[in-house]
Amino acid sequence: MAELVLYLALLSLVSVGGVPSVLPEMQRLVVETKGWMSAAEFTQLFAVAQASPGPNVLITALIGWKLYGMPGALAGLAAFCVPAAALAYWAGRLWDRMREAPWRETVRRALVPVTVGLVLSGGWLLATPLGADDWRSGAIAGASAAALYATRLNPLWILAAGGALGVPLF
């Protein structure tokens, strides 16, 4: 459990934009490097975390729970939240103190494409749980995104349709 806690604590310190920005690295460790679960299980845990009320950081608790039960859930959640909260507190105080600094706007603008890129890579990872070679998962995710953008349908209907199309894949 110490290895998971340390890794989640380190990820929390670079999670610009929250959990979606570090999701690919989290998946790489849990699925590819350590083999603690399959890519499909990781995607399912993320889906449960997203469907649950509350923040998307709940995936850290679900990963800890799957691996180590309730103590793992609490440790995983704390490992991701505490370091990030301490860093955010420190950075917020510095940011406020340097409100007149000319570099402040440059830093803010530079973080936008970094965050967007990290979040998009997490989206791609979740859209292709069977790997990048599986075009069907990517097509379902792309069609779902297009439907969300082009229509005024309730996202739950689009989610249900994507799930129904994806059932034969798993």
C-alpha positions in Angstrom: 0.0 0.0 0.0 2.9 2.3 0.6 3.9 2.2 -3.0 0.4 3.2 -4.1 0.2 6.0 -1.5 3.6 7.4 -2.6 2.8 7.3 -6.2 -0.6 9.0 -5.8 1.0 11.7 -3.6 3.5 12.4 -6.3 0.8 12.5 -9.0 -1.3 14.9 -6.9 1.5 17.5 -7.0 1.5 17.6 -10.9 -2.3 17.3 -11.3 -2.8 20.6 -13.0 -6.5 20.5 -13.9 -7.3 17.7 -11.4 -7.4 13.9 -11.8 -8.2 13.9 -15.6 -4.8 15.6 -16.2 -2.9 12.7 -14.6 -5.2 9.9 -15.6 -2.9 8.5 -18.3 0.0 8.2 -15.9 -2.3 6.7 -13.2 -3.5 4.1 -15.7 0.0 3.4 -16.8 1.1 2.6 -13.3 -2.0 0.6 -12.2 -2.5 -1.3 -15.4 0.6 -1.5 -17.4 3.5 -1.2 -14.9 2.1 -3.0 -11.8 -0.7 -5.1 -13.4 -3.0 -4.5 -10.4 -6.0 -4.4 -12.7 -6.9 -4.5 -16.4 -7.5 -1.5 -18.6 -11.2 -2.3 -18.7 -11.4 -2.5 -14.9 -9.6 0.9 -14.6 -12.1 2.4 -17.0 -15.0 0.9 -15.1 -13.7 2.4 -11.8 -13.3 5.8 -13.5 -16.9 5.5 -14.8 -18.2 4.7 -11.3 -16.2 7.6 -9.8 -17.6 10.0 -12.4 -21.2 8.7 -11.9 -20.9 9.1 -8.1 -21.8 12.4 -6.5 -18.7 14.3 -5.6 -15.4 15.1 -7.2 -13.7 13.0 -9.8 -10.8 12.4 -7.3 -12.9 9.5 -6.0 -11.1 7.2 -8.5 -8.1 7.3 -6.1 -10.3 5.9 -3.4 -11.8 3.2 -5.7 -8.3 2.1 -6.8 -7.2 1.9 -3.2 -10.3 0.0 -2.2 -9.9 -2.5 -5.0 -6.3 -3.2 -4.0 -6.4 -2.9 -0.2 -10.0 -2.6 1.0 -11.3 0.2 3.1 -7.8 1.2 4.5 -6.6 1.4 0.9 -9.5 3.6 -0.1 -8.9 6.1 2.7 -5.1 6.1 2.2 -5.5 6.5 -1.6 -7.9 9.5 -1.2 -5.7 11.1 1.4 -2.5 10.6 -0.6 -4.0 12.4 -3.5 -5.8 15.2 -1.7 -3.4 16.2 1.1 -0.3 17.1 -1.0 -2.3 18.8 -3.6 -4.2 20.9 -1.0 -0.9 21.9 0.7 0.6 22.9 -2.7 -2.5 24.8 -3.7 -2.5 26.7 -0.4 1.1 27.6 -0.8 0.8 28.6 -4.5 -2.4 30.6 -3.8 -0.6 32.6 -1.1 2.3 33.2 -3.4 0.0 34.1 -6.3 -1.9 36.6 -4.2 1.3 38.2 -2.9 2.6 38.6 -6.5 -0.6 40.0 -7.9 1.3 42.9 -9.6 4.1 40.8 -11.0 4.4 41.0 -14.9 5.1 37.2 -15.2 1.8 36.3 -13.5 -0.4 36.6 -16.6 2.3 34.7 -18.7 2.2 31.8 -16.3 -1.6 31.7 -16.3 -1.8 31.7 -20.1 1.0 29.0 -20.3 -0.9 26.6 -18.0 -4.0 26.6 -20.2 -2.6 24.5 -23.1 -0.8 22.3 -20.7 -4.0 21.5 -18.8 -6.0 21.0 -22.0 -3.4 18.6 -23.4 -3.3 16.6 -20.2 -7.1 16.4 -20.0 -7.4 15.4 -23.7 -4.8 12.6 -23.2 -6.8 11.3 -20.3 -9.9 11.4 -22.5 -8.2 9.4 -25.2 -7.0 6.9 -22.7 -10.6 6.3 -21.4 -12.0 6.3 -24.9 -9.7 3.4 -25.9 -9.6 1.0 -22.9 -8.6 -1.9 -25.2 -5.6 0.0 -26.6 -5.0 2.5 -29.3 -5.4 -0.2 -32.0 -9.1 -0.7 -31.2 -10.7 1.9 -33.4 -14.3 0.9 -32.3 -13.9 2.4 -28.8 -12.5 5.6 -30.3 -15.3 5.8 -32.8 -17.9 5.4 -30.1 -16.3 8.1 -28.0 -15.9 10.4 -31.0 -19.6 9.9 -32.0 -20.6 10.6 -28.4 -18.6 13.8 -28.3 -20.0 14.9 -31.6 -23.6 14.2 -30.4 -22.9 16.2 -27.2 -21.6 19.1 -29.2 -24.2 19.1 -32.0 -27.4 18.3 -30.1 -29.3 19.4 -27.1 -29.8 15.8 -25.9 -29.5 15.0 -22.3 -25.9 13.6 -21.8 -27.3 10.6 -20.0 -29.1 9.4 -23.2 -25.8 9.8 -25.1 -24.0 7.9 -22.3 -26.5 5.1 -22.5 -26.3 4.9 -26.3 -22.5 4.8 -26.1 -22.7 2.1 -23.4 -25.1 0.0 -25.5 -22.8 0.3 -28.5 -19.8 -0.7 -26.3 -21.3 -3.8 -24.7 -20.3 -6.1 -27.6 -16.7 -4.9 -27.3 -16.2 -6.2 -23.8 
